[in-house]
Amino acid sequence: MGHDIVGLTPDNFYPWVLKDADVLVINNFFQFQRPQFDAVLKEIWEKKKPYVVYSHDHREPYVRRDFAIRLFKESRLNVFISPRHRDNFMRLLGCDGIALPLAIDTDLFRPDPSVKREPDTALIVGGWVRGGKVSKRLRSFISANGKYTYLSVNLPVEGARHIPKRPLEKMPEVYSRAGALVHFPDIECSGERVVFEAALCGVKQFHLGDMVGHASWGFDLTDRDSLAKILRKAPIDFWGEVDRVRK
């Protein structure tokens, strides 16, 4: 879209980029060293550089609420990755914002024709544990639904066969085997990539808890082509919104 986009991380930080940029896009802003952190705040709060906050988890309102209120209220735009994520932040911080889907590689995540689908196999993908404990809702679901054979990737779960962590490019093989995805986090999840990845790889049954951010979109997760079209458009929509508010 004609933008010159430069990424800054704690290990790849160049203060001159802050000064030269027309607009700053602030992602989850937790790991920067204090001088880096202060340099960003000086640019956006003292020098009034236009900025957009792109949030993709739920830490801000709970970890540093006062800071988050100012960060989100003084931005030109706040972008969240699901309607539930947006609504929770609006309620907790008193800010406004929009929801846009995650950008996911729809060419990578597609059904693998070399893998046979097993309709009675349910997949559990690790990542949503708190204090090292598996969600009570997940354990209850497994106990009550013995029709499935459960596969758990990178998360030891009683009643499921454990599969070691896989590189990203190998995950379509795993998703393509399963008939169902089971996802019951016990904390608010803004938007978990596994839901869209599984859908893009042809999973047709979804058992999702009420704190699953992506469930709030209301997309038909069984319609792979329609979902892929929405997700391919997401980056274009994001940069279009940034362009709209940067001037």
LUMRO-793095 format. One record per residue (C-alpha): residue number from 1; residue in one letter; x, y, z. Coordinates in pm, 1 decimal. Layout:
residues N
{site NUM, 'A', {X, Y, Z}};
...
This chain:
residues 247
{site 1, 'M', {0.0, 0.0, 0.0}};
{site 2, 'G', {302.9, 227.4, -32.7}};
{site 3, 'H', {398.8, 240.3, 334.9}};
{site 4, 'D', {760.8, 214.8, 445.6}};
{site 5, 'I', {723.6, 0.9, 759.8}};
{site 6, 'V', {1015.1, -32.7, 1002.7}};
{site 7, 'G', {986.7, -273.3, 1295.7}};
{site 8, 'L', {1144.3, -191.7, 1632.2}};
{site 9, 'T', {1200.8, -452.6, 1902.9}};
{site 10, 'P', {1408.3, -447.9, 2223.7}};
{site 11, 'D', {1691.0, -615.6, 2030.1}};
{site 12, 'N', {1644.5, -403.6, 1718.5}};
{site 13, 'F', {1584.4, -50.3, 1842.9}};
{site 14, 'Y', {1684.6, 265.2, 1655.6}};
{site 15, 'P', {1571.1, 595.3, 1815.1}};
{site 16, 'W', {1601.6, 782.8, 1485.5}};
{site 17, 'V', {1316.4, 574.1, 1346.0}};
{site 18, 'L', {1085.9, 717.4, 1613.3}};
{site 19, 'K', {1176.0, 1071.8, 1510.1}};
{site 20, 'D', {1144.2, 1012.0, 1134.9}};
{site 21, 'A', {819.5, 814.7, 1140.9}};
{site 22, 'D', {488.4, 973.2, 1041.9}};
{site 23, 'V', {298.5, 747.1, 1279.6}};
{site 24, 'L', {390.2, 486.0, 1540.3}};
{site 25, 'V', {209.1, 153.1, 1573.1}};
{site 26, 'I', {249.0, 24.2, 1927.5}};
{site 27, 'N', {196.7, -348.3, 1977.3}};
{site 28, 'N', {214.4, -530.2, 2311.0}};
{site 29, 'F', {455.7, -293.7, 2480.8}};
{site 30, 'F', {609.9, -489.7, 2768.3}};
{site 31, 'Q', {964.4, -607.6, 2696.9}};
{site 32, 'F', {1148.5, -285.1, 2610.6}};
{site 33, 'Q', {1430.9, -164.6, 2831.4}};
{site 34, 'R', {1353.0, 147.0, 3032.3}};
{site 35, 'P', {1545.2, 393.2, 2808.1}};
{site 36, 'Q', {1368.7, 247.0, 2502.2}};
{site 37, 'F', {1032.3, 261.5, 2675.9}};
{site 38, 'D', {1089.4, 624.3, 2774.0}};
{site 39, 'A', {1199.1, 718.0, 2421.5}};
{site 40, 'V', {869.8, 590.4, 2280.5}};
{site 41, 'L', {663.1, 770.3, 2545.0}};
{site 42, 'K', {850.6, 1094.5, 2485.6}};
{site 43, 'E', {770.0, 1074.3, 2117.5}};
{site 44, 'I', {398.8, 1007.9, 2160.9}};
{site 45, 'W', {319.1, 1205.3, 2476.2}};
{site 46, 'E', {562.5, 1496.6, 2477.9}};
{site 47, 'K', {612.1, 1546.2, 2105.7}};
{site 48, 'K', {257.3, 1433.0, 2024.1}};
{site 49, 'K', {355.1, 1195.6, 1742.8}};
{site 50, 'P', {38.0, 1026.7, 1608.3}};
{site 51, 'Y', {15.5, 667.1, 1723.2}};
{site 52, 'V', {-202.8, 360.6, 1693.2}};
{site 53, 'V', {-225.4, 86.2, 1954.4}};
{site 54, 'Y', {-256.0, -266.9, 1815.8}};
{site 55, 'S', {-341.3, -489.5, 2111.2}};
{site 56, 'H', {-337.9, -866.1, 2096.7}};
{site 57, 'D', {-367.4, -983.6, 2456.4}};
{site 58, 'H', {-544.9, -898.3, 2781.8}};
{site 59, 'R', {-256.1, -793.1, 3004.8}};
{site 60, 'E', {-282.7, -415.3, 2992.4}};
{site 61, 'P', {-592.8, -356.2, 3209.6}};
{site 62, 'Y', {-468.2, -594.1, 3479.5}};
{site 63, 'V', {-91.5, -538.4, 3484.1}};
{site 64, 'R', {-74.2, -156.3, 3457.1}};
{site 65, 'R', {-423.4, -14.1, 3439.0}};
{site 66, 'D', {-342.6, 354.5, 3495.7}};
{site 67, 'F', {-76.5, 353.6, 3226.4}};
{site 68, 'A', {-306.0, 162.7, 2991.7}};
{site 69, 'I', {-589.1, 412.5, 3034.6}};
{site 70, 'R', {-367.4, 695.4, 2910.9}};
{site 71, 'L', {-204.4, 485.5, 2637.4}};
{site 72, 'F', {-537.5, 381.4, 2487.8}};
{site 73, 'K', {-723.8, 708.8, 2539.0}};
{site 74, 'E', {-460.9, 932.7, 2376.9}};
{site 75, 'S', {-405.0, 715.9, 2067.9}};
{site 76, 'R', {-548.7, 802.8, 1729.1}};
{site 77, 'L', {-685.6, 450.6, 1702.6}};
{site 78, 'N', {-701.6, 130.1, 1907.2}};
{site 79, 'V', {-720.1, -198.5, 1719.7}};
{site 80, 'F', {-825.4, -524.0, 1885.9}};
{site 81, 'I', {-829.9, -875.3, 1742.9}};
{site 82, 'S', {-1184.4, -979.3, 1828.9}};
{site 83, 'P', {-1512.2, -810.6, 1925.9}};
{site 84, 'R', {-1490.6, -962.8, 2274.7}};
{site 85, 'H', {-1136.0, -829.2, 2315.3}};
{site 86, 'R', {-1248.7, -479.5, 2209.1}};
{site 87, 'D', {-1555.7, -481.2, 2432.7}};
{site 88, 'N', {-1357.6, -594.2, 2737.8}};
{site 89, 'F', {-1105.0, -312.9, 2694.5}};
{site 90, 'M', {-1378.3, -55.3, 2638.6}};
{site 91, 'R', {-1539.4, -167.7, 2963.5}};
{site 92, 'L', {-1217.2, -192.7, 3166.9}};
{site 93, 'L', {-1033.5, 115.7, 3038.2}};
{site 94, 'G', {-1307.0, 342.1, 2909.4}};
{site 95, 'C', {-1141.7, 361.4, 2566.6}};
{site 96, 'D', {-1281.5, 312.1, 2218.6}};
{site 97, 'G', {-1152.7, 110.8, 1925.5}};
{site 98, 'I', {-1222.9, -126.9, 1640.8}};
{site 99, 'A', {-1184.5, -501.9, 1595.4}};
{site 100, 'L', {-1000.6, -650.6, 1298.1}};
{site 101, 'P', {-917.3, -1018.0, 1241.5}};
{site 102, 'L', {-564.1, -1146.7, 1281.6}};
{site 103, 'A', {-344.5, -1168.5, 975.4}};
{site 104, 'I', {-280.2, -1539.0, 916.9}};
{site 105, 'D', {-99.5, -1704.7, 627.2}};
{site 106, 'T', {-391.6, -1861.9, 445.6}};
{site 107, 'D', {-158.2, -2027.5, 194.2}};
{site 108, 'L', {28.3, -2214.7, 468.6}};
{site 109, 'F', {-280.7, -2313.0, 665.1}};
{site 110, 'R', {-488.3, -2531.2, 436.6}};
{site 111, 'P', {-591.0, -2898.9, 439.9}};
{site 112, 'D', {-295.6, -3129.5, 380.0}};
{site 113, 'P', {-403.2, -3379.4, 109.3}};
{site 114, 'S', {-146.4, -3633.1, 230.7}};
{site 115, 'V', {-311.3, -3661.1, 573.1}};
{site 116, 'K', {-625.9, -3866.3, 637.5}};
{site 117, 'R', {-889.9, -3685.1, 843.1}};
{site 118, 'E', {-1005.8, -3868.8, 1157.3}};
{site 119, 'P', {-1352.7, -3726.3, 1241.4}};
{site 120, 'D', {-1349.0, -3864.6, 1597.0}};
{site 121, 'T', {-1009.5, -3716.0, 1679.4}};
{site 122, 'A', {-1017.7, -3391.3, 1878.0}};
{site 123, 'L', {-717.4, -3164.0, 1889.7}};
{site 124, 'I', {-599.4, -2961.8, 2189.5}};
{site 125, 'V', {-319.3, -2711.5, 2119.4}};
{site 126, 'G', {-109.3, -2589.0, 2412.0}};
{site 127, 'G', {-70.3, -2229.2, 2515.9}};
{site 128, 'W', {-365.5, -2142.2, 2737.8}};
{site 129, 'V', {-247.2, -2258.4, 3078.9}};
{site 130, 'R', {-227.7, -2046.3, 3392.5}};
{site 131, 'G', {16.4, -2142.6, 3664.2}};
{site 132, 'G', {93.8, -2459.9, 3471.6}};
{site 133, 'K', {-260.3, -2592.3, 3522.9}};
{site 134, 'V', {-493.5, -2708.5, 3251.3}};
{site 135, 'S', {-833.8, -2540.2, 3249.2}};
{site 136, 'K', {-1100.7, -2707.4, 3463.7}};
{site 137, 'R', {-1347.5, -2663.7, 3178.7}};
{site 138, 'L', {-1117.6, -2849.7, 2944.2}};
{site 139, 'R', {-1079.2, -3138.7, 3187.0}};
{site 140, 'S', {-1456.6, -3151.7, 3239.8}};
{site 141, 'F', {-1519.9, -3156.4, 2865.3}};
{site 142, 'I', {-1281.6, -3448.0, 2814.6}};
{site 143, 'S', {-1442.2, -3643.0, 3099.8}};
{site 144, 'A', {-1788.4, -3590.8, 2955.3}};
{site 145, 'N', {-1703.9, -3658.8, 2589.6}};
{site 146, 'G', {-1547.6, -4000.3, 2559.3}};
{site 147, 'K', {-1643.1, -4030.3, 2191.2}};
{site 148, 'Y', {-1327.0, -3845.5, 2093.3}};
{site 149, 'T', {-968.5, -3958.4, 2077.7}};
{site 150, 'Y', {-776.6, -3658.2, 2207.0}};
{site 151, 'L', {-443.9, -3531.8, 2075.9}};
{site 152, 'S', {-271.3, -3258.6, 2274.5}};
{site 153, 'V', {7.8, -3054.6, 2114.9}};
{site 154, 'N', {269.3, -2918.5, 2356.1}};
{site 155, 'L', {38.8, -2943.9, 2656.2}};
{site 156, 'P', {22.9, -3253.8, 2880.2}};
{site 157, 'V', {-346.6, -3321.8, 2935.0}};
{site 158, 'E', {-487.0, -3618.7, 3122.7}};
{site 159, 'G', {-689.3, -3832.1, 2886.2}};
{site 160, 'A', {-509.4, -3708.7, 2574.2}};
{site 161, 'R', {-209.5, -3836.8, 2380.9}};
{site 162, 'H', {68.0, -3581.3, 2400.3}};
{site 163, 'I', {233.8, -3459.9, 2080.0}};
{site 164, 'P', {559.1, -3263.5, 2121.9}};
{site 165, 'K', {578.8, -2904.4, 2004.8}};
{site 166, 'R', {585.5, -2873.7, 1626.1}};
{site 167, 'P', {735.2, -2600.3, 1406.8}};
{site 168, 'L', {474.8, -2371.4, 1254.2}};
{site 169, 'E', {511.2, -2510.5, 903.0}};
{site 170, 'K', {430.3, -2859.9, 1033.4}};
{site 171, 'M', {108.1, -2762.7, 1210.1}};
{site 172, 'P', {-116.7, -2799.4, 901.1}};
{site 173, 'E', {-37.8, -3172.6, 910.2}};
{site 174, 'V', {-161.0, -3186.7, 1269.7}};
{site 175, 'Y', {-475.3, -2981.2, 1207.1}};
{site 176, 'S', {-556.8, -3182.5, 894.5}};
{site 177, 'R', {-575.3, -3503.8, 1094.6}};
{site 178, 'A', {-833.9, -3377.1, 1343.5}};
{site 179, 'G', {-1209.0, -3361.8, 1307.5}};
{site 180, 'A', {-1255.6, -3128.7, 1603.8}};
{site 181, 'L', {-1080.4, -2853.4, 1798.2}};
{site 182, 'V', {-1136.9, -2830.5, 2173.8}};
{site 183, 'H', {-1048.7, -2497.3, 2334.9}};
{site 184, 'F', {-1163.1, -2407.8, 2687.0}};
{site 185, 'P', {-934.5, -2142.9, 2841.7}};
{site 186, 'D', {-1002.9, -2034.0, 3199.1}};
{site 187, 'I', {-879.4, -1679.0, 3135.9}};
{site 188, 'E', {-985.3, -1418.0, 2881.8}};
{site 189, 'C', {-819.3, -1484.6, 2547.1}};
{site 190, 'S', {-815.9, -1198.6, 2298.9}};
{site 191, 'G', {-792.5, -1408.4, 1985.1}};
{site 192, 'E', {-619.5, -1743.3, 1970.8}};
{site 193, 'R', {-459.7, -1824.8, 1637.5}};
{site 194, 'V', {-533.8, -2196.8, 1676.0}};
{site 195, 'V', {-905.7, -2138.7, 1608.5}};
{site 196, 'F', {-852.3, -1982.0, 1266.1}};
{site 197, 'E', {-558.5, -2209.2, 1181.0}};
{site 198, 'A', {-766.5, -2519.7, 1250.4}};
{site 199, 'A', {-1058.9, -2385.5, 1047.9}};
{site 200, 'L', {-834.7, -2304.7, 752.0}};
{site 201, 'C', {-701.2, -2661.1, 765.9}};
{site 202, 'G', {-1047.4, -2811.9, 735.8}};
{site 203, 'V', {-1150.8, -2885.5, 1094.4}};
{site 204, 'K', {-1532.7, -2886.4, 1104.9}};
{site 205, 'Q', {-1624.7, -2929.3, 1472.3}};
{site 206, 'F', {-1540.8, -2659.9, 1727.7}};
{site 207, 'H', {-1593.9, -2684.5, 2102.6}};
{site 208, 'L', {-1504.0, -2339.4, 2233.6}};
{site 209, 'G', {-1537.3, -2184.5, 2578.8}};
{site 210, 'D', {-1707.6, -1853.1, 2648.0}};
{site 211, 'M', {-1374.4, -1673.9, 2693.3}};
{site 212, 'V', {-1250.1, -1752.7, 2343.1}};
{site 213, 'G', {-1204.8, -1420.4, 2165.3}};
{site 214, 'H', {-1237.4, -1554.7, 1811.3}};
{site 215, 'A', {-1572.7, -1714.9, 1889.9}};
{site 216, 'S', {-1716.9, -1362.9, 1920.3}};
{site 217, 'W', {-1667.5, -1291.9, 1549.4}};
{site 218, 'G', {-1954.2, -1517.3, 1453.6}};
{site 219, 'F', {-1769.6, -1640.3, 1143.9}};
{site 220, 'D', {-1871.2, -1972.3, 991.0}};
{site 221, 'L', {-1559.5, -2168.2, 1081.0}};
{site 222, 'T', {-1667.6, -2455.8, 858.0}};
{site 223, 'D', {-1657.8, -2235.4, 544.6}};
{site 224, 'R', {-1286.8, -2236.0, 469.6}};
{site 225, 'D', {-1303.3, -2022.7, 154.6}};
{site 226, 'S', {-1506.2, -1742.9, 311.9}};
{site 227, 'L', {-1284.6, -1734.7, 621.3}};
{site 228, 'A', {-967.2, -1726.5, 409.6}};
{site 229, 'K', {-1103.9, -1432.1, 213.6}};
{site 230, 'I', {-1171.2, -1238.7, 535.1}};
{site 231, 'L', {-827.8, -1313.3, 679.9}};
{site 232, 'R', {-641.2, -1225.7, 359.2}};
{site 233, 'K', {-809.1, -885.7, 365.7}};
{site 234, 'A', {-723.9, -817.0, 731.5}};
{site 235, 'P', {-375.9, -661.5, 676.0}};
{site 236, 'I', {-513.0, -435.5, 403.5}};
{site 237, 'D', {-792.7, -321.2, 632.9}};
{site 238, 'F', {-543.5, -256.6, 913.9}};
{site 239, 'W', {-308.2, -38.0, 711.3}};
{site 240, 'G', {-603.5, 140.3, 555.9}};
{site 241, 'E', {-720.2, 237.2, 906.1}};
{site 242, 'V', {-368.8, 349.5, 1002.0}};
{site 243, 'D', {-351.0, 564.4, 689.7}};
{site 244, 'R', {-689.6, 716.8, 768.5}};
{site 245, 'V', {-593.3, 840.1, 1116.4}};
{site 246, 'R', {-224.3, 926.6, 1074.8}};
{site 247, 'K', {-268.7, 1278.6, 934.4}};
